[in-house]
Amino acid sequence: MTQDKLARQFSVFLRWRPLTNDEVAGEITRGSQNQDTSLRAVSISAPAKRPWTSPPAFKGSFEPADDNQVLFDTIVASALPKVLNGASCNYFAYGHSGSGKTHTMIGYDYDSADRMGLCVAAARKLFESLSILNQEGSEHQLGVGFSLFEVRQKSAFDLLNRRTQCHIREGPDGKTHIRGPTEMLEGGKVRVQPIAQRSCWTYDSFKEEMRTSLGLRAVGSSSVHDQSSRTHAIITLEIINTALAEARQAVADRQSELVPVGAHATTVNIEEQTKGYIQTPDGGYALNPDYQINQERIDAAEAEKAKFEARVSAAEEHVAEVLGSHRSLGGKFVFVDLAGAEYQEEKGAPSQSLRGQTPQERQEGRQINTDLLALKEVIRAYASGQTRIPFRSSPLTMVLREHFLGSRNGSSAMIVTVSPSVDQYAATLNSLKFGSLVGVASV
Ligand SMILES: Nc1ncnc2c1ncn2[C@@H]1O[C@H](COP(=O)(O)OP(=O)(O)OP(=O)(O)O)[C@@H](O)[C@H]1O
């Protein structure tokens, strides 16, 4: 295995949730074997269903009795030292609606260790480690920058900013920018709101932010269970300090100062070109003999613009310097609670959950499937060490680009959540096939 390949480890785990009270049709028979590799092959069967066995693809498999603490200890805990060393570690929950993704990633009880979701448990451990580092004494206390937004169709919705709709775009620098509405400030300055990051200095303040923001999560109306989420929720916990927050704020301020100066340079250029040329009878353009283009005026406006661009670059360099001032700064845990995968029954008929959907929900379902297929291709390309990774294929993968690229020395994993109910056989089979396609590429 090459060094690069080692740095791109991606593991796939399987989690069987318990049967719910209304799942009375019986349980899928399941097996899991280690063959000649360190990965497990998973097999399923049920009366009147076609049995299926995966290739060796799963790093581990969790039974219904395994609680969230067992998952945290097995999958996430070992990543903590990497995050404290500045790496980015990413975790995805994939599964059909109601299979246990939100229970796994976020949880419905933030106070008990065996029920809190992986992101809450990670925050708890992170704050414990940061408090030790902070006692060692440093100029700026370390804390956690928390952001939480949803990707739905082609937009992002910032749950830390009243679900404000943000646009997902690729900038000229090739990076993905997620931008909210523009604000007009004094002196013609324009500020484009980025996705909010809340600075949390204690675990309790983080939990409070989580509770408030998750109250705003979008839910669908007619899927498998009432709280079905139709969006991909992306939660980031980044190690920050006040110097980093201030340095990033300075970049935003310099960018808003640049906007009117850049607009002025463009206006001057257009004015001079409009006066300096006249239209000829054949529809072409020629120099206006009655006007001399004022090149000095254009150059002065361009020079002013260059001065403000340099201020932005200097502020960006300062962010990089601050990031380099402590080994932990910029380290990140990223948790992605993916929208429920939608699927067809074996013979192409719509599944029970698809039948009662509105046209808008069906359209959303198609986009969700597009996003999930794009994610599968990105993970396969990433895990197999390819240099060209198709991030542009969907808004979801565009948004995840920086986290994949930032995870060089980190580790990433997907948890495929499935129901053991025979009623959910087709959905479970569908999720296992997806997980094994991702898992075999990660060997
Ligand atoms: N491993 C588990 N142990 C106990 N209860 C679970 C487990 N997994 C899921 N549940 C319960 O099953 C229900 C559905 O789970 P959850 O909301 O996590 O599904 P989901 O996959 O996020 O669905 P959707 O995509 O529709 O949001 C919840 O009541 C949850 O508490």
The ligand as a Gaussian input file, in Angstrom:
#p B3LYP/6-31G(d) Opt

LIG

0 1
 N      -29.817000       1.580000      16.864000
 C      -30.984000       2.034000      17.351000
 N      -31.354000       1.774000      18.616000
 C      -32.531000       2.212000      19.116000
 N      -33.437000       2.926000      18.386000
 C      -33.121000       3.217000      17.126000
 C      -31.889000       2.788000      16.531000
 N      -31.854000       3.214000      15.259000
 C      -32.999000       3.889000      15.063000
 N      -33.764000       3.898000      16.162000
 C      -35.075000       4.529000      16.291000
 O      -35.784000       4.326000      15.061000
 C      -36.464000       5.523000      14.644000
 C      -35.981000       5.960000      13.257000
 O      -34.595000       6.282000      13.338000
 P      -33.978000       7.603000      12.671000
 O      -34.834000       8.796000      12.892000
 O      -32.584000       7.691000      13.169000
 O      -34.024000       7.197000      11.138000
 P      -33.366000       7.940000       9.879000
 O      -32.621000       6.915000       9.120000
 O      -32.622000       9.145000      10.316000
 O      -34.651000       8.339000       9.050000
 P      -34.875000       9.587000       8.019000
 O      -33.923000       9.454000       6.894000
 O      -36.263000       9.411000       7.572000
 O      -34.630000      10.801000       8.854000
 C      -36.195000       6.569000      15.729000
 O      -37.268000       6.546000      16.634000
 C      -34.938000       6.044000      16.408000
 O      -34.833000       6.475000      17.739000

